[in-house]
């Protein structure tokens, strides 16, 4: 028989999980290119300090391939980068994988 503390703890775990899922769901629905694309954002793969001359396009090609900069834009909320800033590289999952 679960105690009141155990039930409350389980309830808190579910609330936290829902908040994380909703955070990425909002990102995935915020941009038509991501919403209709083949991948969805499921987390943060890593962070990266932007070097001189790097663009969203060049970083996108390095991690995902050509034409995937929209995922970086959505994850970081910007379309231009400045040298020295820290950005998040999204973890992507194919929408149609099993």
C-alpha positions, 0 to 999 in steps of 0.5 A: 500500500503506497503511503501519501508521500510515495503517491505525492512523489510519483505525482511530482515525477509525472508533472516534471516529465510532462513539462519537458515533453511540452517544452519540445512539443512547443519547439516542434510546432513553432516553425513550419519547416520543423513541423513539416520536416522529417525530424523532431527535436527531442532534447539537447545533444550538446552545447557549442561555442560559436567560432569566428565565421561560423553560421547556423548553416555551417554548423547545421551542415557539420552536425546534420547535413545541408538544409537543416538549419531550421532545427538550430534556429528553433532550438536557439531562438535566433537566425544569426550567431555571434562569435563566442556565444553558446548555442545548443545543438538539438538532438533529433529523432526521425518522426517515422522511425519505430 
